[in-house]
Structure formats: C-alpha cells, structure tokens
Amino acid sequence: MDCLFCKIAHGEIPSTKVYEDEQILAFRDIAPQAPTHILVIPKEHIASVGEITEANSKLVAHIFEVIPAIAAREQLTNGYRVVSNCGADAGQTVHHLHFHILGGKVLNTEMA
C-alpha cells in the first residue's frame, strides 16, 4: 500500500508528533491553515469517514476521546474546529481517515 499516512504512522516518514498511542497518531500539519493545525489519524488504514463501520467505530470513538486532551495541551481554550473531508469533492487529498484540529485564532464560519 502506498498510503502517505500509513507510512507516517509506521515511522517510515518523519512527522512532528503531538500524541501517540497504540491505536492513533496526532502530528502537526506541514501546511497549516491555522496557528494550531494537527492531524489525528488511526494507525489502521481506513480510507475515509465513508468506511467507518461497526467493526472500526470504537477506534474512531477513541480518536474523539483523545481530541479534547490534545486541544487542552495546545491551549485551545477559546475553542477549536474538528474537520474530516470525505472524498475528492470534499477536498480529501490523502485517502486515509484523518481529522484536522484547527485553532489558535478566530476561524471563518462561512461554509464553502
């Protein structure tokens, strides 16, 4: 499999890690869209939100249990946004499930 995020999760490509456990990895985005821009990925390959199932939903729940702790560590006390793009039309460029944590400034609230 030639998946960029799988390679990052397996340590084949370096990243600036902010959190890691046996199931997930969080690292800083290399092209940040906000002062704080962190990607949270499962180490298991899941292509997108469209592939979340009963069998893997506990892994996704774990991600959402960890996101508030990451946000707190990053001092995002005024709020943050969690985003996941699903498919090409939504702007998903890496087809490995990932959630963006964006914060550190007042974010645009207009929908595209």
Buried (B, 14 or more C-beta within 10 A) or exposed (E): EEBEBBBBBEEEEEBEEBBBEEEBBBBBBEEEEBEBBBBBBBBEBBBBBEEBEEEBEEBBEBBEEBBEEBBEEBEBEEEBBBEBBBEEEEEBEBBBBBBBBBBBEEBEEEEE
